[in-house]
């Protein structure tokens, strides 16, 4: 096979594999992802930036929610939810927000599943010899006129959405499939927009536009100009083709920038809430909508799964089935997000609710276990969700469930070679410290992993006998590079492991029984021929090419 044919065959195999990931049945379950993603390490510097951004979104959401509350709109659901970190043990209470799309944390919560699904759809479906993502294009459709604050924003959004749907139907004759539409609106004054000839300079104007992904399924040579001209005439408004899709994240955006929303007064926020209530901001269309329907019908979701070495891969994953009750810990299909959001309606299990609720109406309702996330440290861990959490009233059965989940999560954490939880939190605090350098933070993360695992294999940590067989190093004898790492951890000590007793088996175990049997046979043959070898060594030079057994040979 020629080199070109070999590369073509390899490319075809890769495309086939991606199609199986995107369109074939899920190979992993929610429980599998819980295990594989626990202990997944993120670069600590990148984690610190992500954590700071999430905290900012949380603060912005709280500010907007308070402003809406002053206007008589309560966007927080009744029933508090408490998150218990399954490994680090941190307990925090979070509000559950309504699906208000311009709340930053709600937008972030709903955006991620759409981005993941769209990426997998685009990368996993092929047309003839290439991925369809290679041909998909990105266009922006703008409403004819901006909408003044307290105007008819809802009607403008609906009109633009309907117009795009009709356009999607018309352009099918060109072999064009529209797969996604996302609504976005920007907030500026008339002076900022240069429209003081029509509005007072301080008038707030909302400019509505839609980000659209469309897919030309055939070569449009000779039809492209006609397609562009007909699109412009039909839409009756400004539109721009931005070329091929380069980044899905740049297309699936928040409907409103948090900074714009924060600039609005309380009355304007109440108006914005009522104008956008129950509107479909992100809408899958055409083949992408069919793909999502198949995904939901199969009770699957798209999740990024850890595949080793810090790398992740988008996969179809089976959602958790709650039908069977075999006594195993129940993990929940709904994810908790690092930015401080929960599903709009937390899943409640009626049988557990009736069992856990107290006579006075309060009760610890254990909702389940979320997928691992980098919430409190650069190492991912699951979150135990409990509704109406009250540790003083925690029943024995509920406490047993929580402890069982924590035990299971810690096993997964250890299998992933995660550090001690205390060390993980120490690295997290250091990463959030503005005075620490990036190099120091990364060295601390690497040192935390190393220190944890030097004495863990045979002696459980946290016991008095943990360091009995180890020797504490004299700090004066430590090399400078090691001392600089130790100084990053207040109160840390360097331990030198005592060598193993010589009676232990030093041989590496074989992976299969066949290999072990072959090794035993080799030993027997060697022992049988040892007298002959000794005689030859004493009598005459022995050439290594001579054979001593039909079943073994020694290379010269």
Secondary structure, DSSP 4 states (H G I P E B T S, - for coil): --HHHHHHHHHHHHHHHHHHHHHSPPSEEHHHHHHHHTT-B--HHHHHHHHHHHHHHHHHHHHHHHHHHHTT---B-SS-EEEEETTT--EEEE--B---TTSHHHHHHHHHHHHHHHHHHHHH-EETTEEGGGTEEEEEEE-SS-EETTS-HHHHHHHHHHHHHHHHHHGGGGTEEEEEEEEEEEEEEHHHHT-TTTS-TT-EEEEEEEEEEEEE-S--TTTHHHHHHHHHHHH-S-EEEEEE---GGGTS--SS-HHHHHTS-HHHHHHHHHHHTT--SEEE-HHHHHHHHHHHHTTEEEEEEEEETTEEEEEEEEPPP-S---SSPPPPSSPP-TTS---SS----HHHHHHHB-TTS-B-EEEEEPPPB-SSSSB-B-EEEEES--GGG--HHHHHHHHHHHHHHHHHHHHTT---HHHHHHHHHHHH-TTS-HHHHHHHHHHHHHHHHTSTTTS-TTSTTTTTTEEEPPGGGS-HHHHHHHTTSTT---EEEPPPPTTS--SPPPSSHHHHHHHHHHHHHHHHHHHHHHHHHHHS---TTS-SBTTB----
